[in-house]
Amino acid sequence: MSSVREEGKDRIIFVTKEDHATPSSAELVEEDPDDPYEERGLILPGGEINWNCPCLGGMASGPCGTGFKDAFSCFHYSKEEVKGSECLEQFSAMQECLQRYPELYPQEDEKVKEQSSETKRTSQDSASAEPSGANSTPAAKRDSDTTQPDPEGSVHS
């Protein structure tokens, strides 16, 4: 038999194995086809920004979410000839915030450096794994040691 306990705004329900043995009788609520935030793109039909769009990669939340929203909104609603030219202050504030949290918002050049160093380590590991001996001669040296036919018919080595 399950039991229910109220703690402030929360309702805690404890269930038993027997409760889980019977199929659920819960009815799922059908999704609202007119929900403006459901499976839409970045810009909603009315022209508003969909801050829940996965295309924003979570930038609208987190410690710099407000700064991101301010800068992005300024750019989106900009009426200037050079779109967003009046948004420099908001983008500067957002950039300063992003730099305060490098572990959450790594810079592009840092990502490239990390990938580059991982690639170097992998190729160094492969090179050190090659066996030494007769086959350890560099490919360019091996190619120059092979016999090459002369275009005039004689053979050189």
Secondary structure, 3 states (H helix, E strand, C coil): CCEEEEECCEEEEECCHHHHHCCCCCCCCCCCCCCCCCCCCCECCCCCECCCCHHHCCCCCCCCHHHHHHHHHHHHCCCCCCCCHHHHHHHHHHHHHHHHCCCCCCCHHHHHHHHHHHHHHHHHHHHHHCCCCHHHCCHHHHHHHCCEECCCCCEEC
